[in-house]
Amino acid sequence: MLDAGRVAHVAVRDDDGQPFVIPVAYARDGDDVLFHGSTASRLFRNLAAGVPTCLTVTLLDGLVAARSVFESSMHYRSAMVLGVPVRRQGDDLQAGLEVVSEHLMPGRWADARQPSRKELAQTMLLALPLAEWSLKVSDAPPDDADDDLDLPVWAGVLPLREIAGAPVPAPDLRGSPPVPAYLASWTGPSRT
C-alpha cells in the first residue's frame, strides 16, 4: 500500500503545542518511510528532535453510493505509521533522496542534475521506522438498511483511478529535449 501512493500527510506539533498536518512526498525504503522538507522548517526541526508523529497515506479507490446518505461512503486503502523519525545525513541523505525521487518518477534521478551541496544542506530527510503501523481497506458494496432496499434510488460503486495526462513542457524549456520515456509511458491506462 505504501508503495502505491506518492503523497503522505505527517502530523507534528509546534513549540506551542499547535498541531499541523503537512503533505509530503515520501517513499518506503525497506523498513522505513522516508520524507523530506526544509532544514529551515521549525516543524521538521521538531520532528528531527524526537517529537512523535503519525504519517498517513490514503488511496481513494471509489465512491460508494448507497440508497441513503447515511450509508454512502468510500472505497479506500489507508496506512498509518506511528513513531519517532530519525534524521538521515551525509551519504544517507543523498541515497534517501534518490529513493524518494525514484519512487515519484522512476528514472528521473539518473536523468536530472544531482543536488548541489547547498541544496543538500537545505534539505532534511527523515526516516520513520515501520515499527508501529495500521492498515485499513474499505471495499464493501453499499450496506443499506433492509427498509431502504425497495427505494427507487440507484446504489453501487463508482470506481476511481489516477490517470496521468500528456506531459506539458515548461514554458522556459530550451532546445527540444524529448519527453523522457519514463514519463511518456505514464500516459494512457490508469495507474493504481
C-alpha positions in Angstrom: 0.0 0.0 0.0 2.8 2.5 0.8 4.5 1.7 -2.5 1.3 2.6 -4.4 1.0 6.2 -3.1 3.1 9.3 -3.6 1.7 11.8 -1.0 1.7 11.3 2.7 0.5 13.5 5.5 2.7 13.9 8.5 1.4 15.3 11.9 3.6 17.4 14.1 3.1 19.9 16.9 5.0 23.2 17.1 6.6 24.6 20.2 3.3 25.9 21.4 1.6 22.6 21.0 -0.4 23.6 17.9 -0.9 20.5 15.7 -0.2 20.7 12.0 -0.6 18.1 9.2 1.8 18.5 6.4 1.6 16.9 2.9 5.0 15.4 1.9 6.4 13.3 -0.9 7.6 10.0 0.5 8.9 6.6 -0.3 9.3 3.3 1.5 13.0 2.3 1.9 12.9 -1.2 3.4 11.5 -0.9 6.9 11.5 2.9 6.9 9.3 5.5 5.3 11.4 8.4 4.1 10.1 12.0 3.7 11.8 15.3 3.3 11.4 19.0 3.9 13.4 22.2 4.5 16.1 22.4 7.3 14.6 25.9 7.9 11.2 24.4 8.8 10.6 24.6 12.6 8.1 21.7 12.2 10.8 19.5 10.6 13.3 20.5 13.2 10.8 19.4 15.9 10.4 16.0 14.2 14.2 15.6 13.9 14.5 16.5 17.7 12.4 13.4 18.6 8.8 14.6 18.5 6.5 11.6 17.9 4.5 11.7 14.7 1.8 9.9 12.7 2.3 9.6 8.9 -0.8 8.6 6.8 -1.3 7.6 3.2 -4.8 7.3 1.8 -5.6 5.9 -1.7 -9.1 6.7 -2.8 -10.4 3.8 -4.9 -14.1 4.7 -5.3 -17.3 6.3 -4.1 -20.0 4.1 -2.6 -23.5 5.4 -3.4 -26.0 3.8 -1.0 -29.7 4.3 -1.1 -29.3 6.5 2.0 -26.9 9.3 2.5 -26.0 7.8 5.9 -24.7 4.6 4.4 -22.9 6.2 1.4 -19.1 6.1 1.8 -15.8 5.5 0.0 -13.6 2.6 -1.1 -10.1 3.4 0.1 -6.8 1.9 1.3 -5.0 3.6 4.1 -1.8 3.2 6.0 -0.9 4.9 9.3 2.6 4.8 10.7 3.4 5.9 14.2 6.8 6.6 15.7 9.7 9.0 16.1 11.5 9.8 12.8 15.3 9.8 12.6 17.3 12.3 10.5 19.4 10.9 7.7 22.6 12.8 6.9 25.7 12.6 4.9 25.7 9.8 2.3 22.4 8.5 3.7 20.8 11.9 2.8 21.6 11.7 -0.9 20.9 8.0 -1.1 17.5 8.6 0.6 16.7 11.5 -1.7 17.4 9.1 -4.6 14.9 6.6 -3.2 12.2 9.3 -2.9 12.9 10.6 -6.4 12.8 7.1 -7.9 9.5 6.4 -6.1 7.9 9.5 -7.5 9.3 9.3 -11.0 11.3 6.1 -11.7 14.2 7.1 -14.0 14.4 10.8 -13.0 17.4 10.6 -10.7 19.7 9.5 -13.5 18.2 11.9 -15.9 18.3 15.2 -13.9 21.1 17.2 -12.3 22.0 15.9 -8.9 21.6 18.0 -5.7 24.3 20.5 -5.0 26.0 20.8 -1.6 23.9 23.9 -0.9 20.7 22.1 -1.8 21.6 19.1 0.3 22.3 21.5 3.3 18.9 23.0 2.9 17.1 19.6 2.8 16.2 17.5 5.8 15.4 13.8 5.2 13.6 11.9 7.9 13.2 8.1 8.2 10.1 6.9 10.1 10.6 3.2 11.1 7.8 0.8 10.2 7.6 -0.5 13.8 4.1 0.6 14.7 1.6 0.7 11.9 -2.0 0.0 10.9 -3.6 -0.7 7.5 -7.3 -0.3 6.7 -9.1 -1.3 3.5 -12.7 -0.3 2.8 -14.0 -2.1 -0.3 -17.6 -3.3 0.5 -20.7 -2.6 -1.5 -23.4 -0.4 -0.1 -24.8 -1.6 3.2 -28.3 -0.2 3.1 -30.9 -0.9 5.8 -33.5 -3.6 4.8 -36.2 -0.9 4.8 -34.3 1.1 2.1 -33.8 -1.8 -0.4 -37.0 -1.1 -2.2 -36.4 2.7 -2.6 -36.1 3.7 -6.3 -32.6 5.0 -5.8 -29.5 3.7 -7.6 -27.0 2.1 -5.4 -23.5 0.9 -6.2 -19.8 1.9 -6.5 -18.2 4.5 -8.8 -14.6 3.3 -9.2 -11.9 6.0 -9.2 -8.4 5.7 -10.7 -5.4 8.1 -11.0 -4.6 8.7 -14.7 -1.6 10.7 -16.0 -2.2 13.2 -18.7 0.1 14.2 -21.5 3.3 15.8 -20.3 3.3 19.6 -20.6 6.7 21.2 -21.3 7.9 24.1 -19.1 7.4 27.5 -20.7 11.1 28.2 -20.5 12.2 24.8 -21.9 15.2 25.4 -24.1 16.0 23.4 -27.2 13.9 20.4 -28.0 14.7 17.7 -25.4 12.3 14.8 -25.8 9.9 13.8 -23.1 11.7 11.0 -21.2 10.3 7.6 -21.9 9.7 7.0 -18.1 7.3 9.9 -18.2 5.7 9.3 -21.6 5.0 5.7 -20.5 2.6 7.0 -17.8 0.2 8.5 -20.4 -2.8 6.3 -21.1 -4.0 3.4 -18.9 -4.8 4.0 -15.3 -2.1 3.6 -12.6 -3.0 2.3 -9.1 
